[in-house]
Amino acid sequence: MRNKTILEDLDAKISLLVEQHTKLKDENKRLKTELETLQRLVEVSREELQKLQDEGELKDLELEDIVEKINHALGMVQEEKNVA
């Protein structure tokens, strides 16, 4: 009878280990999927950030050009005042 009890204990422990292994395997799969999703999100966010930075740089160049034109126009007005 003692052997049966030891075998039942061993069987219960093996079943528990198999159950834990299955749970951990499922959790690992879920975490891998979540990681892949987050990595894609990070990549999309980086691309969007780069796009916005590029657009910001273009806006800065446009503003510099506008300021230069305004300064040039103001310079012409100042010259006309000095001539008159």
Phi and psi in degrees as a GROMACS rama.xvg file:
@    title "Ramachandran Plot"
@    xaxis  label "Phi"
@    yaxis  label "Psi"
@TYPE xy
-60.8508  -38.6362  ARG-2
-62.8491  -38.5614  ASN-3
-64.5727  -39.7687  LYS-4
-65.1656  -42.6547  THR-5
-64.2661  -42.3103  ILE-6
-64.9335  -38.5964  LEU-7
-66.023  -41.2014  GLU-8
-61.3686  -46.6132  ASP-9
-62.2938  -43.3728  LEU-10
-61.8734  -42.5711  ASP-11
-64.0428  -42.2042  ALA-12
-66.9833  -39.8727  LYS-13
-64.8926  -43.0403  ILE-14
-60.8985  -41.6685  SER-15
-63.0262  -43.493  LEU-16
-63.3961  -42.1992  LEU-17
-63.6246  -42.0282  VAL-18
-62.8631  -45.7757  GLU-19
-63.3932  -40.8551  GLN-20
-60.9848  -44.6436  HIS-21
-62.9493  -43.9609  THR-22
-61.8057  -45.1546  LYS-23
-66.2413  -37.2203  LEU-24
-64.0061  -43.4435  LYS-25
-65.1213  -42.0381  ASP-26
-64.9043  -40.2033  GLU-27
-61.2971  -43.3281  ASN-28
-62.4637  -43.9559  LYS-29
-62.1541  -42.6887  ARG-30
-67.0698  -37.0988  LEU-31
-63.0757  -43.2908  LYS-32
-62.7838  -43.4391  THR-33
-62.8888  -41.2418  GLU-34
-62.4805  -44.2333  LEU-35
-61.7548  -42.0068  GLU-36
-62.341  -44.9728  THR-37
-66.5397  -36.3988  LEU-38
-64.7358  -40.3392  GLN-39
-65.2527  -39.2489  ARG-40
-63.8836  -41.0127  LEU-41
-62.6564  -43.2329  VAL-42
-63.3754  -44.1553  GLU-43
-62.2306  -41.2609  VAL-44
-64.5927  -41.0651  SER-45
-62.6944  -43.2782  ARG-46
-62.9027  -42.6786  GLU-47
-64.2585  -42.3997  GLU-48
-61.3802  -44.0552  LEU-49
-62.4288  -41.6741  GLN-50
-60.6729  -45.3483  LYS-51
-65.7606  -38.2503  LEU-52
-64.4738  -42.1657  GLN-53
-62.931  -42.9508  ASP-54
-63.7917  -38.1689  GLU-55
-63.7122  -41.2523  GLY-56
-64.318  -40.0225  GLU-57
-64.0963  -40.7795  LEU-58
-63.4549  -40.1732  LYS-59
-61.2029  -43.3769  ASP-60
-63.7156  -41.525  LEU-61
-62.5543  -42.3354  GLU-62
-64.2251  -41.833  LEU-63
-60.9929  -40.1279  GLU-64
-65.0393  -42.0554  ASP-65
-64.3324  -44.1287  ILE-66
-61.4777  -41.7254  VAL-67
-62.4094  -42.3497  GLU-68
-65.6291  -41.3233  LYS-69
-63.6534  -45.934  ILE-70
-61.0106  -39.8211  ASN-71
-64.4653  -44.4169  HIS-72
-64.5211  -41.3199  ALA-73
-65.7706  -35.4155  LEU-74
-63.4485  -39.5679  GLY-75
-66.3174  -38.8232  MET-76
-66.4842  -41.7596  VAL-77
-63.3544  -40.7774  GLN-78
-64.4674  -40.5064  GLU-79
-63.5297  -38.9113  GLU-80
-65.2477  -40.3529  LYS-81
-68.3074  -35.0542  ASN-82
-71.1573  -37.7666  VAL-83
